[in-house]
């Protein structure tokens, strides 16, 4: 994500939004605090997070951040792209979809 600070205590997350502004076409970056327990609430990942199973993973902080992104997308929708991704086509109309690149 654009901003992820201290992932284990992770309280800051940035996302882009098309909120109404003076210029309707302007894209704004909004930074807001996100608490992990709130991000996972009412998602399929809530029990996984609450159990603490993520702490035993090989890369717990990375797995936790990946899961938080999925939980936020599940809860509020939207699109998540890494900063090194360039879309050559518009993304509207994609609907509920998930894509990944094998490395």
ZAKOLTI-76570 format. One record per atom (N, C-alpha, C, O): residue in one letter; z negated, y negated, x negated. Coordinates in nm, 3 decimals. Each point is the difference from the previous one (the first is absolute). Example, Ala and Ser with C-alpha at 12.3 -4.5 7.8 and 13.67 -1.06 7.14 Angstrom:
 type       z       y       x
    A  -0.780   0.569  -1.319
    A   0.000  -0.119   0.089
    A   0.000  -0.120  -0.090
    A  -0.066   0.002  -0.104
    S   0.138  -0.107   0.139
    S  -0.006  -0.119  -0.082
    S  -0.073  -0.109   0.077
    S  -0.017  -0.111  -0.051
# end
This chain:
 type       z       y       x
    X   0.000   0.118  -0.084
    X   0.000  -0.118   0.084
    X   0.000  -0.124  -0.088
    X  -0.021   0.007  -0.121
    X   0.045  -0.120   0.184
    X   0.005  -0.124  -0.075
    X  -0.134  -0.029  -0.065
    X  -0.004  -0.047  -0.113
    X  -0.104   0.074   0.183
    X  -0.132  -0.023  -0.058
    X  -0.088   0.118   0.038
    X  -0.014   0.031   0.119
    X  -0.045   0.033  -0.216
    X  -0.102   0.103   0.022
    X  -0.102  -0.020  -0.110
    X   0.029   0.030  -0.116
    X  -0.147  -0.079   0.149
    X  -0.102  -0.024  -0.101
    X  -0.113   0.097   0.020
    X  -0.041   0.027   0.114
    X  -0.011   0.027  -0.224
    X  -0.114   0.089   0.002
    X   0.012   0.100   0.114
    X  -0.076  -0.005   0.096
    X   0.171   0.094  -0.110
    X   0.035   0.090   0.109
    X  -0.117   0.080   0.054
    X  -0.010   0.020   0.121
    X  -0.078   0.026  -0.208
    X  -0.111   0.082   0.048
    X  -0.091  -0.080   0.093
    X  -0.049   0.054   0.099
    X   0.027  -0.181  -0.129
    X  -0.077  -0.084   0.091
    X   0.096  -0.083   0.084
    X  -0.043  -0.080   0.083
    X   0.170   0.101  -0.104
    X   0.116  -0.067   0.056
    X  -0.023  -0.090   0.117
    X  -0.022   0.045   0.113
    X   0.026  -0.169  -0.138
    X  -0.023  -0.095   0.107
    X   0.116  -0.096   0.018
    X   0.002  -0.075   0.097
    X   0.094   0.075  -0.187
    X   0.109  -0.096   0.013
    X   0.133   0.072   0.007
    X   0.029   0.088  -0.082
    X   0.050  -0.123   0.179
    X   0.131   0.062   0.020
    X   0.095  -0.111   0.045
    X  -0.037  -0.082   0.084
    X   0.156   0.079  -0.136
    X   0.095  -0.102   0.040
    X   0.114   0.065   0.077
    X   0.037   0.114  -0.028
    X   0.015  -0.185   0.123
    X   0.117   0.049   0.072
    X   0.086  -0.119   0.040
    X  -0.048  -0.112   0.013
    X   0.174   0.139   0.005
    X   0.092  -0.104   0.044
    X   0.006   0.003   0.152
    X  -0.008   0.106   0.062
    X   0.022  -0.223  -0.004
    X   0.006  -0.005   0.146
    X   0.100  -0.107   0.043
    X   0.026  -0.095  -0.073
    X   0.028   0.113   0.189
    X   0.092  -0.099   0.055
    X  -0.069  -0.080   0.110
    X   0.059  -0.026   0.105
    X  -0.184  -0.012  -0.128
    X  -0.073  -0.079   0.099
    X   0.076  -0.129   0.028
    X   0.069  -0.053  -0.087
    X  -0.084   0.003   0.209
    X   0.067  -0.125   0.038
    X  -0.050  -0.114  -0.089
    X  -0.121  -0.023  -0.011
    X   0.212  -0.046  -0.049
    X  -0.032  -0.115  -0.084
    X   0.090  -0.114   0.043
    X   0.079   0.014   0.094
    X  -0.090  -0.127  -0.161
    X   0.088  -0.112   0.031
    X   0.145   0.042  -0.015
    X   0.085  -0.039   0.081
    X  -0.056   0.117  -0.183
    X   0.134   0.054  -0.019
    X  -0.004   0.145   0.045
    X  -0.056   0.085  -0.069
    X   0.116  -0.055   0.183
    X  -0.008   0.134   0.059
    X   0.053   0.108  -0.093
    X  -0.036   0.117   0.015
    X   0.121  -0.152  -0.111
    X   0.057   0.099  -0.091
    X  -0.081   0.015  -0.129
    X   0.035   0.082  -0.085
    X  -0.141  -0.159   0.071
    X  -0.080   0.005  -0.123
    X  -0.083   0.127  -0.004
    X  -0.057   0.041   0.101
    X   0.052   0.021  -0.216
    X  -0.082   0.118  -0.022
    X  -0.125  -0.044  -0.074
    X   0.009  -0.064  -0.105
    X  -0.124   0.097   0.158
    X  -0.126  -0.040  -0.061
    X  -0.071   0.123  -0.053
    X   0.010   0.108   0.057
    X  -0.082  -0.126  -0.165
    X  -0.087   0.105  -0.053
    X  -0.141  -0.032   0.046
    X  -0.050  -0.110  -0.022
    X  -0.013   0.205   0.086
    X  -0.135  -0.018   0.050
    X  -0.091   0.095  -0.075
    X   0.028   0.120  -0.009
    X  -0.136  -0.172  -0.046
    X  -0.099   0.083  -0.070
    X  -0.122   0.007   0.090
    X  -0.054  -0.102   0.042
    X   0.012   0.225  -0.015
    X  -0.119   0.016   0.082
    X  -0.084   0.115  -0.053
    X   0.052   0.092  -0.064
    X  -0.180  -0.098   0.090
    X  -0.090   0.105  -0.046
    X   0.012   0.120   0.094
    X   0.003  -0.014   0.122
    X   0.003   0.131  -0.183
    X   0.007   0.124   0.076
    X  -0.111   0.091  -0.048
    X  -0.014   0.024  -0.120
    X  -0.065   0.025   0.212
    X  -0.105   0.096  -0.034
    X   0.055   0.139   0.028
    X   0.057   0.025   0.106
    X  -0.074   0.065  -0.202
    X   0.058   0.132   0.013
    X  -0.046   0.072   0.127
    X   0.082   0.060   0.069
    X  -0.211  -0.065  -0.037
    X  -0.046   0.072   0.119
    X   0.066  -0.054   0.126
    X   0.027   0.076   0.093
    X   0.000  -0.206  -0.087
    X   0.070  -0.058   0.114
    X   0.148   0.036   0.000
    X   0.058   0.023   0.106
    X   0.004  -0.017  -0.224
    X   0.142   0.033  -0.009
    X   0.026   0.143   0.047
    X   0.104   0.027   0.060
    X  -0.197   0.065  -0.086
    X   0.019   0.140   0.036
    X  -0.045   0.032   0.143
    X   0.033   0.107   0.052
    X  -0.107  -0.198   0.011
    X  -0.053   0.025   0.134
    X   0.113   0.027   0.099
    X   0.100  -0.072   0.003
    X  -0.116   0.175   0.078
    X   0.095   0.039   0.105
    X   0.136   0.041  -0.056
    X   0.102  -0.020   0.066
    X  -0.100   0.076  -0.186
    X   0.124   0.052  -0.057
    X  -0.023   0.147  -0.035
    X  -0.114   0.045  -0.007
    X   0.221   0.031  -0.015
    X  -0.016   0.139  -0.041
    X  -0.073   0.016  -0.134
    X  -0.045   0.110  -0.033
    X   0.032  -0.217  -0.045
    X  -0.064   0.006  -0.131
    X  -0.148  -0.039   0.004
    X  -0.066   0.001  -0.104
    X   0.013  -0.034   0.221
    X  -0.138  -0.045   0.010
    X  -0.099   0.105  -0.051
    X  -0.089  -0.033  -0.078
    X   0.104   0.158   0.119
    X  -0.092   0.106  -0.041
    X   0.013   0.026  -0.150
    X  -0.101   0.022  -0.067
    X   0.224  -0.023   0.015
    X   0.024   0.022  -0.143
    X  -0.073  -0.105  -0.084
    X  -0.064   0.032  -0.100
    X   0.075  -0.158   0.143
    X  -0.067  -0.107  -0.074
    X  -0.152   0.011   0.011
    X  -0.070  -0.007  -0.100
    X   0.021   0.025   0.223
    X  -0.145   0.005   0.022
    X  -0.066   0.117  -0.074
    X  -0.115  -0.010  -0.041
    X   0.189   0.120   0.025
    X  -0.057   0.118  -0.067
    X  -0.015  -0.021  -0.151
    X  -0.079   0.070  -0.065
    X   0.153  -0.164   0.011
    X  -0.005  -0.025  -0.144
    X   0.081   0.098  -0.082
    X  -0.009   0.001  -0.123
    X   0.090   0.083   0.190
    X   0.082   0.098  -0.074
    X   0.094  -0.067  -0.099
    X   0.036   0.061  -0.101
    X   0.004  -0.183   0.127
    X   0.091  -0.072  -0.089
    X  -0.063  -0.022  -0.137
    X   0.072  -0.014  -0.099
    X  -0.204   0.010   0.092
    X  -0.069  -0.025  -0.127
    X   0.021   0.113  -0.100
    X  -0.012  -0.023  -0.121
    X   0.042   0.144   0.168
    X   0.020   0.114  -0.089
    X   0.144   0.017  -0.045
    X   0.032   0.097  -0.070
    X   0.055  -0.187   0.110
    X   0.142   0.010  -0.036
    X   0.021  -0.032  -0.148
    X  -0.086  -0.060  -0.064
    X   0.200   0.102   0.012
    X   0.035  -0.029  -0.140
    X   0.012  -0.150  -0.023
    X  -0.039  -0.050  -0.106
    X   0.092  -0.020   0.203
    X   0.016  -0.146  -0.010
    X  -0.054  -0.065   0.128
    X   0.076  -0.047   0.084
    X  -0.208   0.045  -0.070
    X  -0.061  -0.041   0.127
    X   0.033  -0.141   0.045
    X   0.024  -0.022   0.119
    X  -0.022  -0.074  -0.208
    X   0.027  -0.138   0.041
    X   0.143  -0.015   0.048
    X   0.026  -0.068   0.100
    X   0.069   0.130  -0.170
    X   0.139  -0.008   0.043
    X   0.020   0.070   0.134
    X   0.070  -0.052   0.087
    X  -0.131   0.170  -0.071
    X   0.011   0.073   0.127
    X  -0.062  -0.081   0.113
    X   0.054  -0.003   0.111
    X  -0.167  -0.060  -0.138
    X  -0.066  -0.081   0.102
    X   0.088  -0.117   0.043
    X   0.011  -0.030   0.119
    X   0.051  -0.036  -0.216
    X   0.088  -0.114   0.033
    X   0.123   0.046   0.076
    X   0.043  -0.067   0.094
    X   0.015   0.179  -0.134
    X   0.115   0.054   0.074
    X  -0.039   0.032   0.144
    X   0.073  -0.032   0.094
    X  -0.189   0.095  -0.077
    X  -0.047   0.035   0.133
    X  -0.029  -0.124   0.083
    X   0.027  -0.002   0.120
    X  -0.082  -0.102  -0.182
    X  -0.029  -0.122   0.073
    X   0.130  -0.063   0.051
    X   0.005  -0.049   0.113
    X   0.098   0.049  -0.195
    X   0.129  -0.055   0.044
    X   0.051   0.076   0.122
    X   0.046  -0.061   0.097
    X  -0.054   0.194  -0.101
    X   0.044   0.081   0.113
    X  -0.085  -0.029   0.124
    X   0.053  -0.010   0.111
    X  -0.184  -0.003  -0.130
    X  -0.089  -0.028   0.113
    X   0.033  -0.135   0.063
    X   0.002  -0.013   0.122
    X   0.024  -0.088  -0.205
    X   0.034  -0.132   0.054
    X   0.134   0.003   0.072
    X   0.015  -0.062   0.105
    X   0.081   0.134  -0.160
    X   0.129   0.012   0.069
    X  -0.017   0.074   0.132
    X   0.063  -0.037   0.099
    X  -0.147   0.139  -0.097
    X  -0.027   0.075   0.122
    X  -0.063  -0.092   0.105
    X   0.037   0.005   0.118
    X  -0.132  -0.088  -0.160
    X  -0.076  -0.084   0.092
    X   0.075  -0.123   0.048
    X   0.002  -0.029   0.120
    X   0.060  -0.042  -0.214
    X   0.060  -0.128   0.039
    X   0.151  -0.004  -0.014
    X   0.064  -0.098   0.038
    X  -0.006   0.205  -0.092
    X   0.145   0.005  -0.014
    X   0.048  -0.085  -0.116
    X  -0.080  -0.048  -0.080
    X   0.208   0.030   0.071
    X   0.057  -0.081  -0.105
    X   0.081   0.082  -0.098
    X   0.034   0.115   0.026
    X  -0.005  -0.176  -0.136
    X   0.079   0.063  -0.105
    X  -0.071  -0.018  -0.131
    X  -0.049  -0.109  -0.030
    X   0.042   0.214  -0.050
    X  -0.059  -0.009  -0.133
    X   0.106   0.038  -0.101
    X   0.062   0.106   0.010
    X  -0.040  -0.192  -0.107
    X   0.091   0.028  -0.111
    X  -0.070  -0.040  -0.129
    X  -0.068  -0.103  -0.004
    X   0.085   0.183  -0.100
    X  -0.048  -0.043  -0.131
    X   0.080  -0.121  -0.043
    X   0.111  -0.022   0.049
    X  -0.167  -0.055  -0.140
    X   0.068  -0.123  -0.043
    X   0.127   0.028  -0.080
    X   0.081  -0.090  -0.019
    X  -0.063   0.214  -0.028
    X   0.121   0.030  -0.077
    X   0.109   0.061   0.087
    X   0.096   0.057  -0.052
    X  -0.109  -0.068   0.185
    X   0.100   0.052   0.093
    X   0.085  -0.116   0.052
    X  -0.053  -0.105   0.039
    X   0.181   0.124  -0.041
    X   0.093  -0.099   0.055
    X   0.077   0.066   0.113
    X   0.066   0.101  -0.020
    X  -0.075  -0.158   0.138
    X   0.074   0.053   0.114
    X   0.135  -0.070   0.008
    X   0.007  -0.122   0.004
    X   0.098   0.200  -0.001
    X   0.134  -0.056   0.011
    X   0.041  -0.023   0.145
    X   0.099  -0.066   0.028
    X  -0.176   0.122   0.063
    X   0.029  -0.013   0.143
    X  -0.124  -0.051   0.073
    X  -0.111   0.011  -0.051
    X   0.132  -0.065   0.169
    X  -0.111  -0.045   0.083
    X  -0.083   0.121   0.041
    X   0.052   0.111   0.013
    X  -0.180  -0.132   0.007
    X  -0.089   0.109   0.036
    X  -0.038   0.003   0.147
    X  -0.066   0.094   0.046
    X   0.108  -0.197   0.030
    X  -0.035   0.004   0.141
    X   0.075   0.115   0.067
    X   0.114   0.030  -0.035
    X  -0.178   0.031   0.129
    X   0.061   0.114   0.068
    X  -0.030   0.133  -0.065
    X   0.044   0.104   0.049
    X  -0.119  -0.105  -0.160
    X  -0.032   0.126  -0.067
    X  -0.094   0.083   0.086
    X   0.007   0.123  -0.001
    X  -0.094  -0.189   0.076
    X  -0.095   0.072   0.086
    X  -0.107   0.068  -0.083
    X  -0.031  -0.043  -0.111
    X  -0.025   0.149   0.165
    X  -0.103   0.075  -0.071
    X   0.067   0.094  -0.099
    X   0.058   0.102   0.038
    X  -0.066  -0.138  -0.164
    X   0.064   0.080  -0.103
    X  -0.080  -0.010  -0.128
    X  -0.073  -0.096  -0.023
    X   0.087   0.196  -0.060
    X  -0.066  -0.001  -0.129
    X   0.099   0.055  -0.101
    X   0.067   0.100   0.026
    X  -0.058  -0.165  -0.139
    X   0.089   0.046  -0.106
    X  -0.073  -0.007  -0.131
    X  -0.087  -0.085  -0.020
    X   0.122   0.174  -0.070
    X  -0.061   0.002  -0.133
    X   0.106   0.038  -0.101
    X   0.101   0.061   0.034
    X  -0.125  -0.096  -0.157
    X   0.090   0.035  -0.107
    X  -0.070   0.099  -0.091
    X  -0.110  -0.027  -0.049
    X   0.173   0.141   0.025
    X  -0.055   0.096  -0.094
    X   0.023  -0.052  -0.141
    X   0.109  -0.048  -0.032
    X  -0.210   0.058  -0.050
    X   0.013  -0.050  -0.137
    X   0.026   0.112  -0.094
    X   0.014  -0.022  -0.120
# end
